[in-house]
Amino acid sequence: MPLYDYRCAQQHTFEARHGFNAPHPPCPICGTTEVTRQITTAPAQLHGMSANAGRGGTATHEELKNKWAEETPKLREQLVSKLGEETVNRTLPTLNKSYD
């Protein structure tokens, strides 16, 4: 079940865990039912080289090496399409290496 942040009419803030369609809970401090759900943050989903290569946020050297070998050609292809082959070879020569 998701955890929601609430603020009551008296400006008390609290958290409540309940289903998506459940009614807003009363304020545990003052008991008022005039509460509004607060949007605090959105979950982030990482892609590409920012994503964890391993499980649980820790990756072995081998997992990182495999991730780099997977993502480098994609990055190089995007840069070549925007900047041109000559510019990429001149300014980013490390993208030409094989990371096997």
C-alpha positions as CSV (number, residue, x, y, z in Angstrom):
1,M,0.0,0.0,0.0
2,P,1.3,3.5,-0.8
3,L,2.2,6.0,1.8
4,Y,0.5,9.4,1.5
5,D,1.3,12.8,3.0
6,Y,-1.6,14.9,4.3
7,R,-2.1,18.4,5.7
8,C,-5.2,19.3,7.7
9,A,-7.1,22.6,8.0
10,Q,-5.1,23.4,11.1
11,Q,-1.8,23.0,9.1
12,H,-0.8,19.8,10.8
13,T,1.1,17.4,8.5
14,F,1.0,13.6,8.8
15,E,1.4,10.4,6.8
16,A,-1.0,7.6,6.2
17,R,-0.7,4.3,4.5
18,H,-3.9,3.1,2.7
19,G,-5.3,2.0,-0.6
20,F,-5.6,4.3,-3.6
21,N,-9.4,4.6,-3.4
22,A,-9.7,4.8,0.4
23,P,-11.1,8.0,1.9
24,H,-8.7,10.5,3.4
25,P,-8.1,9.7,7.1
26,P,-8.8,12.3,9.8
27,C,-5.9,14.2,11.3
28,P,-4.3,12.2,14.1
29,I,-3.4,15.4,16.0
30,C,-6.6,17.4,16.0
31,G,-9.1,14.9,14.6
32,T,-10.4,17.1,11.8
33,T,-11.6,15.4,8.7
34,E,-10.8,18.5,6.5
35,V,-7.5,17.1,5.1
36,T,-5.8,17.4,1.7
37,R,-3.3,15.0,0.1
38,Q,0.1,16.7,-0.5
39,I,2.3,15.9,-3.4
40,T,5.8,15.9,-2.2
41,T,8.0,14.0,-4.6
42,A,7.7,11.7,-7.6
43,P,9.6,8.4,-7.8
44,A,12.5,8.5,-10.2
45,Q,13.2,5.8,-12.7
46,L,16.8,5.7,-14.0
47,H,17.7,4.6,-17.5
48,G,21.0,4.1,-19.3
49,M,24.3,4.5,-17.4
50,S,22.5,6.1,-14.5
51,A,20.6,2.9,-13.7
52,N,22.1,0.4,-11.2
53,A,24.0,-2.3,-13.0
54,G,23.6,-4.6,-10.1
55,R,21.0,-5.6,-7.6
56,G,20.3,-3.5,-4.5
57,G,22.5,-0.6,-5.6
58,T,25.8,-2.5,-5.5
59,A,27.4,-3.9,-8.6
60,T,30.4,-6.0,-9.2
61,H,33.2,-4.9,-11.4
62,E,32.0,-7.4,-14.0
63,E,28.4,-6.0,-13.9
64,L,29.7,-2.5,-14.4
65,K,31.9,-3.5,-17.2
66,N,29.0,-5.2,-19.0
67,K,26.7,-2.2,-18.4
68,W,29.4,0.1,-19.9
69,A,29.8,-2.2,-22.9
70,E,26.1,-2.2,-23.4
71,E,25.6,1.6,-23.2
72,T,28.7,2.9,-24.9
73,P,27.6,1.9,-28.5
74,K,24.2,3.5,-27.9
75,L,25.7,6.8,-26.7
76,R,28.2,6.8,-29.6
77,E,25.5,6.2,-32.1
78,Q,23.4,9.1,-30.7
79,L,26.4,11.5,-30.8
80,V,27.4,10.5,-34.3
81,S,23.9,11.2,-35.5
82,K,24.0,14.7,-33.9
83,L,27.6,15.7,-34.3
84,G,29.0,13.6,-37.1
85,E,31.6,10.8,-37.2
86,E,34.6,13.2,-37.5
87,T,33.7,15.3,-34.5
88,V,33.1,12.2,-32.3
89,N,36.4,10.6,-33.4
90,R,38.3,13.9,-32.7
91,T,36.7,15.0,-29.4
92,L,35.6,11.6,-27.8
93,P,38.1,9.0,-28.9
94,T,37.3,6.9,-25.8
95,L,34.0,6.0,-27.3
96,N,35.8,4.1,-30.1
97,K,37.3,1.6,-27.6
98,S,36.0,-1.9,-27.1
99,Y,35.1,-2.6,-23.5
100,D,34.9,-6.3,-23.8
